[in-house]
Amino acid sequence: MKWCCVQMRSLIDNAGERGLSAIAVHHANLRGVFLQTRACDVDLQDQFRIELSKAGVITHFCVESEQAIKVCPWCGTQIKTLIESQMLDFDTLASNHVPLVLSPF
């Protein structure tokens, strides 16, 4: 999928990794992009929680968070316009991102 700018492409490429990323979401005919932060890579998340528990940290510790966005934070492009111009590619990406979504819309 072609994104609006290099920064957004970089965030999409970082999906599921530690730090800041962007994920594509398609749920019940709603489509969007969420900015997501993670304390650790998604594949290390369970181990991270186990280590926190061993250290006495409450197990409800949040290791990720996300926020839906309407425009690219760098170039100002409307996310809806990007999605509508490449619906099939977006839906494919969103299906790959399903395991990363915390809460759809």
ChimeraX attribute file (.defattr): number of C-alpha atoms within 10 A of each C-alpha:
attribute: neighborCount
match mode: 1-to-1
recipient: residues
	/A:1	13
	/A:2	13
	/A:3	16
	/A:4	16
	/A:5	13
	/A:6	12
	/A:7	14
	/A:8	19
	/A:9	15
	/A:10	14
	/A:11	17
	/A:12	21
	/A:13	13
	/A:14	17
	/A:15	22
	/A:16	23
	/A:17	19
	/A:18	18
	/A:19	15
	/A:20	19
	/A:21	21
	/A:22	24
	/A:23	24
	/A:24	24
	/A:25	24
	/A:26	20
	/A:27	14
	/A:28	7
	/A:29	5
	/A:30	9
	/A:31	19
	/A:32	20
	/A:33	23
	/A:34	21
	/A:35	20
	/A:36	24
	/A:37	20
	/A:38	19
	/A:39	16
	/A:40	18
	/A:41	18
	/A:42	18
	/A:43	10
	/A:44	12
	/A:45	16
	/A:46	13
	/A:47	12
	/A:48	16
	/A:49	19
	/A:50	13
	/A:51	13
	/A:52	15
	/A:53	14
	/A:54	11
	/A:55	9
	/A:56	9
	/A:57	12
	/A:58	11
	/A:59	12
	/A:60	9
	/A:61	10
	/A:62	10
	/A:63	16
	/A:64	19
	/A:65	15
	/A:66	18
	/A:67	12
	/A:68	16
	/A:69	15
	/A:70	14
	/A:71	15
	/A:72	18
	/A:73	12
	/A:74	11
	/A:75	12
	/A:76	11
	/A:77	15
	/A:78	14
	/A:79	17
	/A:80	14
	/A:81	12
	/A:82	18
	/A:83	20
	/A:84	11
	/A:85	11
	/A:86	13
	/A:87	14
	/A:88	12
	/A:89	12
	/A:90	22
	/A:91	17
	/A:92	13
	/A:93	17
	/A:94	21
	/A:95	13
	/A:96	13
	/A:97	18
	/A:98	15
	/A:99	10
	/A:100	17
	/A:101	18
	/A:102	12
	/A:103	10
	/A:104	14
	/A:105	14
